[in-house]
């Protein structure tokens, strides 16, 4: 009886929430056009308000420090409204002021897909920066049957692609990081080539210009000795691994084994994907060897600090390759990943700028040996990072604001 009452209560709460959301959406649709647009206001959103990061961060830092844009107002929508950002007003993501400024701002600079109910005025400019070069198939390019379900919400293939279509219809510009993405985005997002701008990602200006002094400065802030070798382990999320609260990642890395093989010469920074909700507990036996970075942390500084990247199917390696440092691919679940999930755009054995390793001990031995094929990395950069010349922010700004 008690469980039955709880279920009834839960259903009532869901119904109330649905009614409130419906009323809000209809009210918003009636009033967003009445809010006067400001031609010198820019709103930034990164990963649905999870942090000050990625391409929107790079664009904000560029614009807010150039005299040409001195009179502009910069708005950042974040879930954590207590975070302070220089030269910006912080508002709550998805709060009332968020909807007000989405209607008021002439420019939207955003790196993630917006929900269908977000409405855009014809004269507003929506710059979709996106957030990576795709290794895994995206949107319309996913090879799936009609009965396959997507995400935690378990929507159909048609429903999933429609969420992209609705957002893409609003884009004025979408950034392409390389010629490969220019082709892929046209099929995956069904976007016409005229709206794709071949500028490269603004966030990679930092990696092109970063100095050894900056690397050591960051290491000092993390308490890492400058003589240590730093490994950044940054795996991605799995579409099929989630619970009622969000996506989870089962860590298949025995860091005690890593320490045993690699020794005190190394420090490992573990950075989960931003969608992952797991809380990883520090092991006292690994103190000084493993550093747990927050899932929502901007990864650019972690790139700069590290000497080696270990990843799996994450697109982080496309950016990291700009540093010309070794990259290893630890794909412990490759067989199941290829069968069950989205599939790849290219032959990973031919194209990836590093060795694919399915066994942990093989990974550790490869790192310990210090052998790495830099010619393979150079060929990869020629194909995928030719746009990244350290002036991507400038190139994007000249297009958007001129």
ABEGO torsion letter per residue (X at the ends): XAAAAAAAAAAAAAAAAAAAAAAAAAAAAAAAAABBBBAABBBBBBGGGAEBBEAAAAAAAAAAABAAAAABBBBBBBABAABBBBGBBBBBBGBAAAAAAAAABABBBBABBBBAABBBBAABBBBBAEAEBBABBBEAABBBBAABBBEAAGBBAAAAAAAAAAAAAABABBBBABAAAAAAAAAAAGBBAAABBBAEBAAAAAAAABBAAAAAAAAAAAGBBAABBBBBBBBBBBAABBBAAEBBBBBABBAAAAAAAAEAABBBBBBBBAABABBBBBBAAABGABBBBBAABBAAAAAAABABBBBBABAAAAAAAAAGBBBBBBBAAAAAAAAABAEBABBAAAABABBBBABAAAAAAAAAAGBBBAAAAAAAAAAAAAABAGAAAAAAAAAAAX
